[in-house]
Amino acid sequence: MNVAKWLLLMVLALPFLELAAFFAVAATIGFGWALTLVLAGSFAGAWILRHATGSHIARVRVALGEGRLTALQADQHGGLILFAGILLLIPGFITDALAVILLLVALWQAVAAGARPAPNDGVVDLTPEQWHQVPDPRLPDRHKEHRN
């Protein structure tokens, strides 16, 4: 069997494996606690996708728009966090365990990277209080046109 067939088999078997894992955890700690853990994992995934990966998604868009795939490779731990958020969003203990492993790997990579400067990919993360709009001198001034 080639890799694609194994991957397809695993994707098709995942719901059944997740259901078996849920029943095993529910039998051990109780249905309510097991359901609470699954829901907490899904909420954590939604939070990660909403807050922690916003700048990474912007970097991916800029890099793909400019055709610079090396920028995506330089920011690999951001991609791991994005994938971990997606896995956490999927209900189940197996996907949550894989997501935690990916988050630990991303954390280890970020710590190992130390204080290396971020790649110059054209994306600057600022809070709304830190930025203001600067008019482009190449464009006509619209305020003057409306006054005439």
C-alpha positions in Angstrom: 0.0 0.0 0.0 1.3 3.4 -0.8 1.2 6.4 1.5 -2.0 7.9 0.0 -4.0 4.8 0.7 -2.7 4.6 4.3 -3.6 8.3 4.7 -7.1 7.8 3.3 -7.6 4.8 5.5 -6.5 6.8 8.6 -8.8 9.7 7.7 -11.7 7.3 7.3 -10.9 5.4 10.5 -10.4 8.6 12.6 -14.1 9.1 13.5 -14.4 5.5 14.8 -11.1 5.8 16.7 -12.2 9.1 18.2 -15.5 7.6 19.3 -13.7 4.6 20.9 -11.3 7.0 22.7 -14.3 9.1 23.9 -16.0 6.0 25.3 -12.8 4.9 27.0 -12.2 8.3 28.6 -15.9 8.6 29.5 -15.8 5.1 31.2 -12.8 6.2 33.2 -13.7 9.8 34.3 -17.4 10.0 33.5 -19.4 11.2 30.6 -19.8 14.8 31.8 -16.1 15.3 32.4 -15.2 13.7 29.0 -17.7 15.9 27.2 -16.3 19.0 29.1 -12.8 18.1 28.0 -13.8 17.7 24.3 -15.7 21.0 24.4 -12.7 22.7 26.1 -10.4 21.4 23.4 -12.7 22.8 20.7 -12.9 26.2 22.4 -9.1 26.2 22.7 -8.8 25.5 19.0 -11.2 28.3 18.1 -9.3 30.7 20.4 -5.9 29.7 18.8 -7.3 30.2 15.3 -8.9 33.5 16.2 -6.0 35.1 18.3 -2.7 33.3 17.9 -2.6 32.8 14.2 -4.0 36.0 12.8 -0.6 37.4 12.0 0.5 34.1 10.6 -2.4 34.0 8.2 -1.6 37.5 7.1 2.1 36.5 6.5 0.9 33.5 4.4 -1.3 35.7 2.3 1.5 38.2 1.7 4.1 35.5 0.9 1.8 33.7 -1.5 0.7 36.9 -3.1 4.4 37.8 -3.8 5.3 34.2 -4.7 7.9 34.0 -1.9 7.6 30.5 -0.5 10.8 30.9 1.5 9.0 33.3 3.9 6.6 30.5 4.7 9.4 28.1 5.4 11.1 30.6 7.7 7.9 30.9 9.8 7.4 27.2 10.3 6.3 27.3 14.0 3.4 29.6 13.0 2.2 26.9 10.6 2.4 24.3 13.3 0.3 26.5 15.6 -2.3 27.0 12.8 -2.5 23.2 12.2 -2.7 22.6 15.9 -5.6 25.0 16.2 -7.4 23.2 13.4 -6.8 19.8 15.1 -8.1 21.2 18.4 -11.2 22.5 16.7 -12.1 18.9 15.6 -13.8 17.2 18.6 -11.9 14.2 19.9 -9.1 13.1 22.2 -6.8 11.8 19.5 -6.8 15.0 17.5 -6.4 17.0 20.7 -3.4 14.9 21.7 -1.8 15.5 18.3 -2.5 19.2 18.6 -0.8 19.4 22.0 2.2 17.6 20.5 2.3 20.2 17.7 2.0 23.1 20.1 4.9 21.7 22.2 7.0 21.4 19.0 6.1 24.9 18.0 7.0 26.2 21.5 10.3 24.3 21.4 11.1 25.8 18.0 10.3 29.3 19.2 12.5 28.9 22.3 15.3 27.4 20.2 15.1 30.2 17.7 15.8 32.6 20.6 15.9 36.3 19.6 16.4 35.8 15.9 14.8 38.7 14.0 11.5 38.0 12.2 11.6 37.6 8.4 11.0 40.8 6.5 7.9 39.7 4.7 6.1 43.0 4.7 3.7 42.3 7.5 4.0 44.4 10.7 1.8 43.5 13.7 0.6 46.7 15.5 -2.2 47.3 17.9 -4.8 49.9 16.7 -3.3 52.5 19.0 0.1 52.2 17.3 -0.8 53.0 13.7 -2.2 55.8 11.7 -2.9 56.2 8.0 -0.3 58.0 5.9 -1.4 59.3 2.5 0.4 58.0 -0.5 2.1 61.0 -2.3 1.6 59.2 -5.6 -2.2 59.3 -5.4 -4.2 62.5 -5.9 -5.5 64.2 -2.8 -9.2 63.4 -2.7 -10.0 66.1 -0.1 -8.8 68.9 -2.4 -10.9 67.4 -5.3 -14.1 67.5 -3.2 -13.6 71.1 -2.1 -13.5 72.5 -5.7 
